[in-house]
Amino acid sequence: MITVESLTRRYAGFTAVDNVSFTAEPGRVTGFLGPNGAGKSTTMRVMVGLTAPTSGSATIDGVRFADLPNPGLEVGVLLDASAQHAGRTGREILTIASDTMGLPRTRVEEMIELVSLTPTEAKRRVRNYSLGMRQRLGIATALLGDPKVLILDEPANGLDPAGIRWMRDLLTGFASQGGTVLLSSHLLHEIEVIADDLVVIGNGKIVASGSKEELLAAAGTLARSTTPRDLAHALEQAGIPSTLAGDGSLRTDADPARVGEVALTAGIALTELRSAEGAGLEDMFLSLTADTQREGVAA
Amino acid sequence: MTATTVPAITTEAEPVRRTARPIPTTRLVTVELRKMFTTRSGFWMLVSVGILTPISAGSLLVFGLDSEVTYQNFVRASGFPMSVILPIIAILAVTSEWSQRGGLTTFTLVPSRGRVIGAKAISTLLVGLGAVALAFAVGALGNVVGSALAGVDTVWDISLFMALQVVLYNLVGVAFGFTLGVVLRNSAAAIVGYFIVSLVLPGILGLLAQVRSWFEDLQPWIDGNYTQVALLEGATNTGREWALLGSTTTIWIVVPLVVGLLSLRRSEVK
């Protein structure tokens, strides 16, 4: 389990992480979301001791990362796939990590196979790797010590569709065996598919956290009808505020059952009625972080 | 079974695996040694030492006068390439963690930066010792072959005391490169800095000593090159000479190293 308590990191005249608290539970995948520069990576670097917190703490199973006797065996970390010596081969990078942890060399071959790098690729220098191959190598490094906790910053970046599917299955499997996974991503669809819990950060502050169901339930209902204006009117009559989107769909905070009821009473035929989960995460993300978005998206 | 043997039920889900043992320092040193030579640049540094050492000793064999066929000259010739390359190996051992960003992995696997840097220090000194041993060996071979070819007596003119000074000469060079790496933490800047200090600075200090007489007495106390050359020639014999060496080592290695280490331990690894 990862516990972050009142974590703050200040730089000269600017607070990157502001009093952040959350936990990532074992057996669950926790998605860590936020716009660029929101403080995700800084928080993750503090967790693994690369950056010192100004105040507050981050612990793994109650222990500070820096106090773990052999951290690689307990926490798998991938912060930046490109942060590798470009002049080493992929296999050499894994061998060094494995030697540091004190693992048998056979583990290196197992990992190369697990992340589907071919033996030829493993012999090439990292300078010549594509981003996707570097990600695979980074994931191999993280999994090398058979840890119980994974901290991954944007691991799906640069992976091909098959790679993304593979990664998703890997992380889900890892969590189902009782492992703790914290992963950040900008790929909201990915997070939506894979995460059990969500932590949303904006401008260094937590803006929302909880289980995915809880957070997305707040995203409300999406309804379509051949006469969307009539539907909007009927909802308004029933005291339910709604917004009409350009594509003729209608969104409201009320639950689907209530919307269906109103439509039936008003005699309006619905062509679609569902919880607004599909696009929900993106909308939720944009509205929660609206104040912190560079583009100034209207909430 | 008595009631007293029943375990207390205050299980705070105590860590599943607290069995992990700390990483021993010997392992860190082995890993750091390996890291020095498994990069492309590290590999070629090693190869160049291996190639240049015999070439340098061989050139003395070819071009040297018969009177120059002595063990001292051979050791100096075969040791010359490594005295230039070893400090660069030491620089890269430290700076690559930052310039190549390998530190992100290194310092998450071993959060104690002091231990990592310590292991690097030990491994660079070991490489330094190994290289000096090579220089002595190649020098001995050159001396035997050279004297046989020239038909002169084989001259073994290096005393143990002098040999130790030659060893120290190389270790000080390695330590200086290491210091530059720790202070600058950037490969390009540290290598440029190394060449400025070892090639440009001595000239400037020498010039200054010529034009300003008050500086003439001061120069040996601050000119690292001056005390280094004395070591190489085995001429560091008197108390004053050792004091000079102590002074330049403090100025160029001890003080910057301490400052560099303090900032390194606190700095952010990105």
Interface residues (C-beta under 8 A of the other chain):
Chain A: R45 V48 G49 L50 T51 A52 D61 G62 V63 F65 A66 L68 P69 N70 P71 G72 L73 E74 V75 V77 L79 D80 S82 A83 Q84 H85 A86 G87 R88 T89 E92 I93 I96 A97 D99 T100 M101 G102 R125 T141 K148
Chain B: P15 V16 R17 A20 R21 P22 I23 R27 L28 T30 V31 R34 K35 T38 T39 R40 S41 G42 S96 Q100 R101 G102 G103 L104 T105 T106 F107 T108 L109 V110 P111 S112 R266 E268 V269 K270
